[in-house]
Amino acid sequence: MSYVTMQSLLKRASEKGVAIGSFNVFNLDSLQGVMNAAEAKNSPVIIAYAESHIKYGDLEVMAYAIQNLAEKSKVEVAAQFDHGKTIAMVKKAIGLGFSSVMYDGYDIPYEQKVEETREIVEAAHEKGLSVEAPLGRIGTVGEEDKKRYEHDKLTKPELVADFVNRTGIDNLAVAIGTMHGRKDGSTTLNFDLLKAIKNETKAYISLHGGSGVKDDDYRKAIELGISKISIFTRVANAGTFAIKKALETSTPRFPDLMVPAKAGVSAEVQYLMDIFRSSELSK
């Protein structure tokens, strides 16, 4: 169908009471695995490429590949430059045509975070892109101690309206118990906190670090207003397990390993799309 804006997908997802999966890719094989899943399920999809994954694949190459496959696809595709760490890198992504950009703003005082996020919003909105930013830290397993400021802990509902209104962001990434790198089913979500956050803003709400969330908790989070769920570890692990299985029976050549890896990624993404009910947006 087409390469679309993030907001066009989230608006419909919010109205329908479903969520769009945002799946992090890191090279062409992972990208193709996610796209194969979206087409198999006839589901819109968000392709995310994080700044931390640039070490695996060139940013410009990946930006072009995502947009090229999106234009050829039969489903709607949006793309997010995910977890940008610096203003310069996020602005570079804006110039490369992503549908949305995300700026972390971690490890800096709250007022500075507001100012820097607003600077990115102004640059992105000028190009018709949307901006996502976290309030609270969606951390990574093994880095739990990286909380220098109060706003880098769980999302504080009393800061939500101030942060959204002063920055002008379109999507709010919330910290309600998730963490990047957790294994399936190991995360406990704070649903009372999510309800309190939702009451403070009309911005779309996204959940990052979603790999450790239980399937029923995904469903409940969607019922409570989550419109976008970001996944990396769970899907990447599916590719790894497929490679391990292939190596147990033979010694394939390196390129041959990419075939089961893509199939593993695709199968896991399809499973998650069923839970998120994103295919309903194509009906």
TAWOMO-V415646 format. One record per residue. N is the residue number from 1. RES is the residue in one small letter. SS is DSSP state (@ for helix, = for strand, . for the rest). Layout:
# TAWOMO-V415646
n = (N | N)
res = (RES | RES)
ss = (SS | SS)
This chain:
# TAWOMO-V415646
n = (1 | 2 | 3 | 4 | 5 | 6 | 7 | 8 | 9 | 10 | 11 | 12 | 13 | 14 | 15 | 16 | 17 | 18 | 19 | 20 | 21 | 22 | 23 | 24 | 25 | 26 | 27 | 28 | 29 | 30 | 31 | 32 | 33 | 34 | 35 | 36 | 37 | 38 | 39 | 40 | 41 | 42 | 43 | 44 | 45 | 46 | 47 | 48 | 49 | 50 | 51 | 52 | 53 | 54 | 55 | 56 | 57 | 58 | 59 | 60 | 61 | 62 | 63 | 64 | 65 | 66 | 67 | 68 | 69 | 70 | 71 | 72 | 73 | 74 | 75 | 76 | 77 | 78 | 79 | 80 | 81 | 82 | 83 | 84 | 85 | 86 | 87 | 88 | 89 | 90 | 91 | 92 | 93 | 94 | 95 | 96 | 97 | 98 | 99 | 100 | 101 | 102 | 103 | 104 | 105 | 106 | 107 | 108 | 109 | 110 | 111 | 112 | 113 | 114 | 115 | 116 | 117 | 118 | 119 | 120 | 121 | 122 | 123 | 124 | 125 | 126 | 127 | 128 | 129 | 130 | 131 | 132 | 133 | 134 | 135 | 136 | 137 | 138 | 139 | 140 | 141 | 142 | 143 | 144 | 145 | 146 | 147 | 148 | 149 | 150 | 151 | 152 | 153 | 154 | 155 | 156 | 157 | 158 | 159 | 160 | 161 | 162 | 163 | 164 | 165 | 166 | 167 | 168 | 169 | 170 | 171 | 172 | 173 | 174 | 175 | 176 | 177 | 178 | 179 | 180 | 181 | 182 | 183 | 184 | 185 | 186 | 187 | 188 | 189 | 190 | 191 | 192 | 193 | 194 | 195 | 196 | 197 | 198 | 199 | 200 | 201 | 202 | 203 | 204 | 205 | 206 | 207 | 208 | 209 | 210 | 211 | 212 | 213 | 214 | 215 | 216 | 217 | 218 | 219 | 220 | 221 | 222 | 223 | 224 | 225 | 226 | 227 | 228 | 229 | 230 | 231 | 232 | 233 | 234 | 235 | 236 | 237 | 238 | 239 | 240 | 241 | 242 | 243 | 244 | 245 | 246 | 247 | 248 | 249 | 250 | 251 | 252 | 253 | 254 | 255 | 256 | 257 | 258 | 259 | 260 | 261 | 262 | 263 | 264 | 265 | 266 | 267 | 268 | 269 | 270 | 271 | 272 | 273 | 274 | 275 | 276 | 277 | 278 | 279 | 280 | 281 | 282 | 283)
res = (m | s | y | v | t | m | q | s | l | l | k | r | a | s | e | k | g | v | a | i | g | s | f | n | v | f | n | l | d | s | l | q | g | v | m | n | a | a | e | a | k | n | s | p | v | i | i | a | y | a | e | s | h | i | k | y | g | d | l | e | v | m | a | y | a | i | q | n | l | a | e | k | s | k | v | e | v | a | a | q | f | d | h | g | k | t | i | a | m | v | k | k | a | i | g | l | g | f | s | s | v | m | y | d | g | y | d | i | p | y | e | q | k | v | e | e | t | r | e | i | v | e | a | a | h | e | k | g | l | s | v | e | a | p | l | g | r | i | g | t | v | g | e | e | d | k | k | r | y | e | h | d | k | l | t | k | p | e | l | v | a | d | f | v | n | r | t | g | i | d | n | l | a | v | a | i | g | t | m | h | g | r | k | d | g | s | t | t | l | n | f | d | l | l | k | a | i | k | n | e | t | k | a | y | i | s | l | h | g | g | s | g | v | k | d | d | d | y | r | k | a | i | e | l | g | i | s | k | i | s | i | f | t | r | v | a | n | a | g | t | f | a | i | k | k | a | l | e | t | s | t | p | r | f | p | d | l | m | v | p | a | k | a | g | v | s | a | e | v | q | y | l | m | d | i | f | r | s | s | e | l | s | k)
ss = (. | = | = | . | . | @ | @ | @ | @ | @ | @ | @ | @ | @ | @ | @ | . | . | . | = | = | = | = | = | . | . | . | @ | @ | @ | @ | @ | @ | @ | @ | @ | @ | @ | @ | @ | @ | . | . | . | = | = | = | = | = | = | @ | @ | @ | . | . | . | . | . | @ | @ | @ | @ | @ | @ | @ | @ | @ | @ | @ | @ | @ | @ | . | . | . | = | = | = | = | = | = | = | = | = | . | . | @ | @ | @ | @ | @ | @ | @ | @ | @ | . | . | . | . | = | = | = | = | . | . | . | . | . | . | @ | @ | @ | @ | @ | @ | @ | @ | @ | @ | @ | @ | @ | @ | @ | @ | @ | . | . | . | = | = | = | = | = | = | . | . | . | . | = | . | . | . | . | . | . | . | . | . | @ | @ | @ | . | . | . | . | @ | @ | @ | @ | @ | @ | @ | @ | @ | @ | @ | . | . | . | = | = | = | = | . | . | . | . | . | = | . | . | . | . | . | . | . | . | . | . | @ | @ | @ | @ | @ | @ | @ | @ | . | . | . | . | . | = | = | = | = | . | . | @ | @ | @ | . | . | @ | @ | @ | @ | @ | @ | @ | @ | @ | . | . | = | = | = | = | = | = | . | @ | @ | @ | @ | @ | @ | @ | @ | @ | @ | @ | @ | @ | @ | @ | @ | @ | . | . | . | . | @ | @ | @ | @ | @ | @ | @ | @ | @ | @ | @ | @ | @ | @ | @ | @ | @ | @ | @ | @ | @ | @ | @ | . | @ | @ | @ | @ | @ | .)
